[in-house]
Amino acid sequence: MTEKWKEEKPIFRNAGDKGFIIEFGQKIDPEINKKVRTMAGVLNADTPRGITEIIPTYRSLLLIYDPLITRPEKFIPFIENIQNRLENSETEPCKIVQIPVCYGEEFGPDMENVEKSASLCQEDVIKMHSAPEYLIYMVGFTPGFPFLGGLNEKLFTPRLKTPRMAVPKGSVGIANNQTGMYPIESPGGWQIIGRTPLNLFDPHRKNPFLYKAGDKIKFVPISQKKFIELKNMEAN
């Protein structure tokens, strides 16, 4: 971490009568996101009285508090003190989570859209999409939906003009400069290029999620035969 962590002070904003935002920057950036996650980790370990929820996003942290117990004037000094020593705080170690994906055909109904937008063949789209280790900037929208950074610029594709009412769970998609996965069936307007057979979210597991913000995702292309095999294993 650098001295910029001290020099670049966060911006504080009220968010209604129970919310408070700590804003670390104005863009999607790994260093800004690291500040968000580091601050979230420190606050989760030592939460000021009255703060009931800590929600990290791309570039800011949302604190939900009980106004009958506390108010921003009380916890801002605590936050400022953390900021002054944030560069010496450790973030939780990240892990690389491999996600098998069957691309195209019935699992990737929008693959052709991405191919046309990028002027690439399907094979090249798959190679480019599965090459990076994507940083999980945040998890939200639906339980376990990871917003991933690091998509190759050639694959940037606008969202669908008309969102689908139901996107199958496990779908992998692209929306502008982001890529992500749908852990449950839900409405959505992302360009769907593939699907994973893994259960990305399972409320009955000890840990319902396979990953967290700050981890990295590595997509691994698989065949339809392998997809069915892994899907059957997940069901048993």
C-alpha positions as CSV (number, residue, x, y, z in Angstrom):
1,M,0.0,0.0,0.0
2,T,1.2,3.6,-0.6
3,E,1.1,7.0,1.0
4,K,-1.7,7.9,-1.3
5,W,-3.9,5.9,1.0
6,K,-3.4,8.7,3.5
7,E,-3.4,11.6,1.1
8,E,-6.6,10.7,-0.7
9,K,-9.3,11.2,1.9
10,P,-12.6,9.5,1.5
11,I,-15.8,11.6,1.0
12,F,-18.6,11.1,3.5
13,R,-22.2,11.3,2.4
14,N,-25.5,10.7,4.2
15,A,-27.9,8.2,2.6
16,G,-31.3,8.7,4.1
17,D,-32.0,8.6,7.8
18,K,-30.2,5.2,8.4
19,G,-27.4,5.1,5.8
20,F,-23.9,6.6,5.6
21,I,-21.6,6.3,2.6
22,I,-17.8,6.3,2.7
23,E,-16.7,7.1,-0.9
24,F,-13.2,6.3,-1.9
25,G,-13.1,7.3,-5.6
26,Q,-15.1,8.0,-8.7
27,K,-14.1,5.1,-10.9
28,I,-13.9,1.3,-11.1
29,D,-10.3,0.7,-10.0
30,P,-8.6,-2.3,-8.2
31,E,-6.7,0.0,-5.8
32,I,-9.9,1.9,-4.9
33,N,-11.7,-1.3,-4.4
34,K,-8.9,-2.6,-2.2
35,K,-9.4,0.4,0.1
36,V,-13.1,-0.4,0.3
37,R,-12.5,-4.0,1.2
38,T,-9.8,-3.1,3.7
39,M,-12.0,-0.6,5.5
40,A,-14.9,-3.1,5.4
41,G,-12.6,-5.8,7.0
42,V,-11.5,-3.4,9.8
43,L,-15.1,-2.3,10.6
44,N,-16.4,-5.9,10.6
45,A,-13.7,-6.8,13.1
46,D,-14.3,-3.7,15.3
47,T,-17.8,-2.4,14.5
48,P,-18.9,0.9,16.2
49,R,-21.9,0.6,18.4
50,G,-25.1,1.1,16.5
51,I,-23.9,0.2,13.0
52,T,-26.0,-2.8,11.9
53,E,-24.7,-3.6,8.4
54,I,-21.6,-2.9,6.3
55,I,-22.0,-3.2,2.6
56,P,-19.0,-2.9,0.2
57,T,-19.4,-1.8,-3.4
58,Y,-17.1,-1.0,-6.3
59,R,-15.8,2.3,-4.9
60,S,-17.7,3.0,-1.6
61,L,-18.9,1.5,1.6
62,L,-22.5,1.8,2.8
63,L,-23.0,1.7,6.5
64,I,-26.5,1.1,7.9
65,Y,-27.0,2.3,11.4
66,D,-29.7,2.5,14.1
67,P,-30.4,6.3,14.6
68,L,-31.8,5.5,18.1
69,I,-28.3,4.3,19.1
70,T,-25.8,6.3,17.0
71,R,-25.4,9.0,14.4
72,P,-22.7,10.0,11.9
73,E,-21.2,12.6,14.3
74,K,-20.4,9.8,16.7
75,F,-18.8,7.3,14.4
76,I,-17.0,9.6,11.9
77,P,-14.0,10.2,14.2
78,F,-13.7,6.5,14.6
79,I,-13.7,6.0,10.8
80,E,-11.2,8.9,10.3
81,N,-8.8,7.2,12.7
82,I,-9.1,4.0,10.8
83,Q,-8.4,5.8,7.5
84,N,-5.1,7.2,9.0
85,R,-3.8,3.7,9.6
86,L,-5.5,1.9,6.7
87,E,-2.3,1.5,4.8
88,N,-1.0,-0.8,7.6
89,S,-4.2,-2.9,7.7
90,E,-4.3,-6.2,5.9
91,T,-7.0,-7.3,3.5
92,E,-8.3,-10.9,3.8
93,P,-6.2,-13.2,1.5
94,C,-7.9,-13.8,-1.9
95,K,-8.4,-17.2,-3.5
96,I,-8.7,-18.1,-7.2
97,V,-11.9,-19.9,-7.8
98,Q,-12.1,-21.9,-11.0
99,I,-15.6,-21.9,-12.7
100,P,-16.2,-24.5,-15.5
101,V,-18.3,-23.0,-18.3
102,C,-19.9,-24.5,-21.4
103,Y,-19.9,-21.7,-23.9
104,G,-22.3,-21.0,-26.8
105,E,-25.2,-22.9,-28.3
106,E,-28.1,-23.5,-25.9
107,F,-26.1,-22.2,-23.0
108,G,-25.0,-19.0,-24.8
109,P,-27.9,-17.5,-26.7
110,D,-26.1,-14.2,-27.1
111,M,-22.8,-15.5,-28.1
112,E,-23.4,-14.3,-31.7
113,N,-24.1,-10.8,-30.5
114,V,-20.7,-10.7,-28.8
115,E,-19.0,-12.2,-31.8
116,K,-20.5,-9.5,-34.1
117,S,-19.7,-6.7,-31.7
118,A,-16.0,-7.9,-31.3
119,S,-15.6,-9.0,-35.0
120,L,-14.4,-12.3,-33.7
121,C,-15.2,-16.0,-34.1
122,Q,-16.7,-18.0,-31.2
123,E,-13.4,-19.8,-30.5
124,D,-11.6,-16.4,-30.0
125,V,-14.4,-15.1,-27.8
126,I,-14.0,-18.1,-25.6
127,K,-10.2,-17.9,-25.5
128,M,-10.4,-14.2,-24.6
129,H,-13.1,-14.5,-22.0
130,S,-11.5,-17.5,-20.2
131,A,-8.0,-16.1,-20.2
132,P,-8.0,-13.6,-17.3
133,E,-8.3,-14.1,-13.6
134,Y,-11.2,-11.7,-12.8
135,L,-11.2,-9.7,-9.6
136,I,-14.6,-9.8,-7.8
137,Y,-15.2,-6.1,-7.1
138,M,-18.5,-6.7,-5.3
139,V,-21.3,-9.3,-4.8
140,G,-24.9,-8.3,-5.1
141,F,-28.0,-7.8,-7.3
142,T,-29.0,-11.3,-6.4
143,P,-27.4,-13.6,-3.8
144,G,-23.9,-14.4,-5.0
145,F,-23.9,-12.4,-8.2
146,P,-20.2,-11.4,-8.7
147,F,-19.4,-8.2,-10.6
148,L,-16.0,-9.0,-12.2
149,G,-13.3,-6.6,-13.5
150,G,-10.7,-7.3,-16.1
151,L,-12.7,-8.1,-19.2
152,N,-10.8,-7.8,-22.4
153,E,-11.8,-4.5,-24.1
154,K,-12.5,-6.3,-27.4
155,L,-15.3,-8.2,-25.7
156,F,-17.1,-5.1,-24.3
157,T,-20.7,-5.5,-25.5
158,P,-23.8,-3.4,-24.6
159,R,-26.6,-4.9,-22.5
160,L,-29.6,-6.3,-24.3
161,K,-32.1,-3.6,-25.4
162,T,-34.9,-5.7,-23.9
163,P,-33.9,-7.6,-20.7
164,R,-35.1,-11.2,-20.3
165,M,-37.7,-12.0,-17.7
166,A,-35.8,-15.1,-16.7
167,V,-32.1,-15.9,-17.1
168,P,-31.2,-19.5,-16.1
169,K,-29.1,-19.9,-13.0
170,G,-25.4,-20.5,-13.8
171,S,-25.6,-18.2,-16.8
172,V,-22.4,-16.3,-17.6
173,G,-22.8,-12.9,-19.3
174,I,-21.3,-9.7,-20.5
175,A,-22.7,-6.2,-19.9
176,N,-20.6,-3.3,-21.3
177,N,-17.1,-3.6,-19.6
178,Q,-18.2,-6.2,-17.1
179,T,-18.7,-9.9,-16.9
180,G,-20.5,-11.9,-14.3
181,M,-22.6,-14.9,-13.4
182,Y,-26.3,-15.5,-12.4
183,P,-26.3,-17.7,-9.3
184,I,-30.1,-18.0,-9.4
185,E,-32.7,-17.6,-12.1
186,S,-33.7,-14.0,-12.3
187,P,-34.5,-11.2,-14.8
188,G,-31.5,-9.7,-16.5
189,G,-30.2,-7.9,-19.5
190,W,-26.7,-9.2,-19.8
191,Q,-25.4,-10.8,-23.0
192,I,-25.4,-14.6,-22.1
193,I,-22.5,-16.5,-23.6
194,G,-22.3,-19.6,-21.5
195,R,-23.4,-21.5,-18.4
196,T,-21.7,-23.2,-15.4
197,P,-23.1,-26.4,-13.9
198,L,-21.9,-25.4,-10.4
199,N,-24.3,-24.2,-7.8
200,L,-22.9,-20.8,-7.2
201,F,-25.3,-20.1,-4.3
202,D,-26.8,-22.8,-2.0
203,P,-28.4,-21.6,1.2
204,H,-28.2,-25.2,2.6
205,R,-24.4,-25.3,2.4
206,K,-22.3,-24.3,5.5
207,N,-20.9,-21.5,3.3
208,P,-23.6,-20.6,0.8
209,F,-21.2,-18.9,-1.6
210,L,-18.2,-20.2,-3.4
211,Y,-16.4,-16.9,-3.4
212,K,-16.4,-13.4,-1.9
213,A,-15.5,-9.8,-2.9
214,G,-11.7,-9.7,-3.3
215,D,-11.4,-13.2,-4.7
216,K,-10.6,-14.0,-8.3
217,I,-12.6,-16.0,-10.8
218,K,-11.0,-18.1,-13.5
219,F,-13.4,-19.5,-16.2
220,V,-12.5,-22.9,-17.6
221,P,-14.2,-23.9,-20.9
222,I,-15.8,-27.3,-20.9
223,S,-17.8,-29.5,-23.3
224,Q,-21.5,-30.2,-23.1
225,K,-20.7,-33.7,-22.1
226,K,-18.6,-32.5,-19.2
227,F,-21.3,-29.9,-18.3
228,I,-23.9,-32.7,-17.9
229,E,-21.5,-34.8,-15.9
230,L,-20.7,-32.0,-13.4
231,K,-24.4,-31.0,-13.3
232,N,-25.3,-34.6,-12.2
233,M,-22.6,-34.5,-9.6
234,E,-23.9,-31.3,-8.2
235,A,-27.4,-32.7,-7.9
236,N,-26.2,-35.8,-5.9
